[in-house]
Amino acid sequence: MKILFTGLPYFGKKLVAELKEFDKENSYYFFDTYYSKIDKVKFLFHLITAHKVVSVNGVSSKSGSLDWVVQLRKKIILQWQGSDVLTAKNNSKGRGLNRKYIDYGISFTDAPWLKDELSALNISADILHFKHVQHSNNLSPFTTNDAVSYLAEGKEKFYGIDHLIKLASDFPSIKFHIIGSKGEGFIVPENLIFYGWISKERVNQLLNEHPIFIRLTEHDGYSLSVMEAIANGNYVLWNQLHECVQYVADMKELVSGFAKLIELVNSSGNARNLRNIEWAKTNLNKEKILTEYITKITTI
């Protein structure tokens, strides 16, 4: 079976590379139809002999590539991410959803709350996971009781910088190590430390040194960075409900929720969160995730 992938390059390229390595019975191709003119041409050429197309993002506006998929009567599978759902919600309040591909194809997402948000837009989406993470074999204790977080450069407000400023002000003895942003243009406490864009190796080093990982975005999907922190045995503060995190449903609970994590870290003697590592070992296993994914998309 020949399956074409389009959509978000970061996830799409990585997923197709893994599928090619894992599954030799089917053929997988990724084409960047958003940013590459050459890939658009290649996509149309391969579409003639393809069995189906997977868009690694939900589409609620016009897509020239998916128009061709519909015209040639190929099956479309939409994998909704957090940003896609937010776009669809905004579209529904403005010019309205383009339901052409939604009604023609089949939708999946990997987060229960995104499934609920899509349902409110009259989009039926089953849960299908495709992100997997290697669980940590490093069981050495953390060396501090500090925290790590990520803020996208230029999108600090969306990623929750105001909440981190609040925590840094209320917990002056804790250092908050911020990946991604340089913090330019913001007045912040001294214990909020910005690193800008750093290597994956440096990110891993920070997570291995500091026990707490924080993610407090305005809207979120099934965050890969959260899954990586869980698999690493970190203690996670997140404003999405998940069995392995300290859930903050309301920002009024922010300080108390963080204080609970500090208490957990201190009471454990800065040990790794073994419960989180065991959960990741079972639920984020590469073979399990890819096997279930392949079975689902090839039998549609």
Rosetta blueprint (number, residue, H / E / L):
1 M L
2 K E
3 I E
4 L E
5 F E
6 T E
7 G E
8 L L
9 P H
10 Y H
11 F H
12 G H
13 K H
14 K H
15 L H
16 V H
17 A H
18 E H
19 L H
20 K H
21 E H
22 F H
23 D L
24 K L
25 E L
26 N L
27 S E
28 Y E
29 Y E
30 F E
31 F L
32 D L
33 T L
34 Y L
35 Y L
36 S L
37 K H
38 I H
39 D H
40 K H
41 V H
42 K H
43 F H
44 L H
45 F H
46 H H
47 L H
48 I L
49 T L
50 A L
51 H L
52 K E
53 V E
54 V E
55 S E
56 V E
57 N L
58 G L
59 V L
60 S L
61 S L
62 K L
63 S L
64 G H
65 S H
66 L H
67 D H
68 W H
69 V H
70 V H
71 Q H
72 L L
73 R L
74 K L
75 K E
76 I E
77 I E
78 L E
79 Q E
80 W E
81 Q L
82 G H
83 S H
84 D H
85 V H
86 L H
87 T H
88 A H
89 K H
90 N H
91 N H
92 S H
93 K H
94 G L
95 R L
96 G L
97 L L
98 N L
99 R L
100 K H
101 Y H
102 I H
103 D H
104 Y H
105 G L
106 I E
107 S E
108 F E
109 T E
110 D L
111 A L
112 P H
113 W H
114 L H
115 K H
116 D H
117 E H
118 L H
119 S H
120 A H
121 L L
122 N L
123 I L
124 S L
125 A E
126 D E
127 I E
128 L L
129 H L
130 F L
131 K L
132 H L
133 V L
134 Q L
135 H L
136 S L
137 N L
138 N L
139 L L
140 S L
141 P L
142 F L
143 T L
144 T L
145 N L
146 D L
147 A E
148 V E
149 S E
150 Y E
151 L L
152 A L
153 E L
154 G L
155 K L
156 E L
157 K L
158 F L
159 Y L
160 G L
161 I H
162 D H
163 H H
164 L H
165 I H
166 K H
167 L H
168 A H
169 S H
170 D H
171 F L
172 P L
173 S L
174 I L
175 K L
176 F E
177 H E
178 I E
179 I E
180 G L
181 S L
182 K L
183 G L
184 E L
185 G L
186 F L
187 I L
188 V L
189 P L
190 E L
191 N L
192 L E
193 I E
194 F E
195 Y E
196 G E
197 W L
198 I L
199 S L
200 K H
201 E H
202 R H
203 V H
204 N H
205 Q H
206 L H
207 L H
208 N H
209 E H
210 H L
211 P L
212 I E
213 F E
214 I E
215 R E
216 L L
217 T L
218 E L
219 H L
220 D L
221 G L
222 Y L
223 S L
224 L H
225 S H
226 V H
227 M H
228 E H
229 A H
230 I H
231 A H
232 N L
233 G L
234 N L
235 Y E
236 V E
237 L E
238 W E
239 N L
240 Q L
241 L L
242 H L
243 E L
244 C L
245 V E
246 Q E
247 Y E
248 V L
249 A L
250 D L
251 M H
252 K H
253 E H
254 L H
255 V H
256 S H
257 G H
258 F H
259 A H
260 K H
261 L H
262 I H
263 E H
264 L H
265 V H
266 N H
267 S H
268 S L
269 G L
270 N L
271 A L
272 R L
273 N L
274 L H
275 R H
276 N H
277 I H
278 E H
279 W H
280 A H
281 K H
282 T H
283 N H
284 L L
285 N L
286 K H
287 E H
288 K H
289 I H
290 L H
291 T H
292 E H
293 Y H
294 I H
295 T H
296 K H
297 I H
298 T H
299 T H
300 I L
